[in-house]
Amino acid sequence: MVHSRERQTTASVKFYMLCFIAQVIILVGNILLQWSLGDSFKQATHHSLNYFIGIFMVITVVIGVVAFRRANAGR
């Protein structure tokens, strides 16, 4: 029982880390795209990209809180 719970928490923490890494990659990619393509790209997609990144950050924070609570409940 203890081992399966530990496995579950490590899986959720790994999932959170993957989401965090993906979020960082998306943010860096967004900045690089805006740098390379300039103002026309910025005006066209800036709002939609920021909206998507905002939603993604909220989801990542929620997953992190859930993973943290599970890890604490396991101990």
C-alpha positions as CSV (number, residue, x, y, z in Angstrom):
1,M,0.0,0.0,0.0
2,V,2.8,2.4,0.9
3,H,4.8,1.6,-2.2
4,S,1.8,2.2,-4.6
5,R,1.1,5.5,-2.9
6,E,4.7,6.6,-3.3
7,R,4.7,5.6,-6.9
8,Q,1.5,7.6,-7.5
9,T,3.0,10.8,-5.9
10,T,6.3,10.5,-7.9
11,A,4.2,10.0,-11.1
12,S,2.2,13.2,-10.3
13,V,5.3,15.1,-9.5
14,K,6.9,14.0,-12.7
15,F,3.8,15.0,-14.6
16,Y,3.9,18.5,-12.9
17,M,7.6,18.8,-13.8
18,L,6.8,17.9,-17.5
19,C,4.1,20.5,-17.5
20,F,6.4,23.1,-16.0
21,I,9.2,22.3,-18.5
22,A,6.6,22.5,-21.4
23,Q,5.4,25.9,-20.0
24,V,8.9,27.3,-20.0
25,I,9.6,26.0,-23.5
26,I,6.3,27.6,-24.7
27,L,7.2,31.0,-23.1
28,V,10.8,31.0,-24.5
29,G,9.4,29.9,-27.9
30,N,6.9,32.7,-27.8
31,I,9.6,35.3,-27.0
32,L,11.9,34.0,-29.7
33,L,9.1,34.0,-32.3
34,Q,8.2,37.6,-31.5
35,W,11.9,38.6,-31.7
36,S,12.5,36.9,-35.1
37,L,9.2,37.7,-36.8
38,G,8.8,41.3,-35.5
39,D,5.8,43.6,-35.0
40,S,3.4,42.2,-37.6
41,F,3.5,38.8,-35.8
42,K,3.2,40.4,-32.4
43,Q,0.0,42.3,-33.3
44,A,-1.6,39.2,-35.0
45,T,-1.0,36.6,-32.3
46,H,0.1,38.3,-29.1
47,H,-3.3,38.3,-27.5
48,S,-4.2,34.7,-28.3
49,L,-0.8,33.4,-27.3
50,N,-0.9,35.2,-24.0
51,Y,-4.5,33.9,-23.4
52,F,-3.3,30.3,-24.0
53,I,-0.2,30.7,-21.8
54,G,-2.3,32.2,-19.0
55,I,-4.7,29.2,-19.1
56,F,-1.7,26.8,-19.3
57,M,0.0,28.5,-16.2
58,V,-3.3,28.2,-14.2
59,I,-3.6,24.5,-15.1
60,T,0.1,23.9,-14.2
61,V,-0.3,25.7,-10.8
62,V,-3.5,23.6,-10.0
63,I,-1.6,20.4,-10.9
64,G,1.3,21.5,-8.7
65,V,-1.0,22.1,-5.7
66,V,-2.7,18.7,-6.2
67,A,0.7,16.9,-6.5
68,F,2.0,18.7,-3.4
69,R,-1.1,17.9,-1.3
70,R,-0.9,14.2,-2.4
71,A,2.8,14.1,-1.5
72,N,2.0,15.6,2.0
73,A,-1.0,13.3,2.5
74,G,1.2,10.3,1.6
75,R,3.6,11.1,4.5
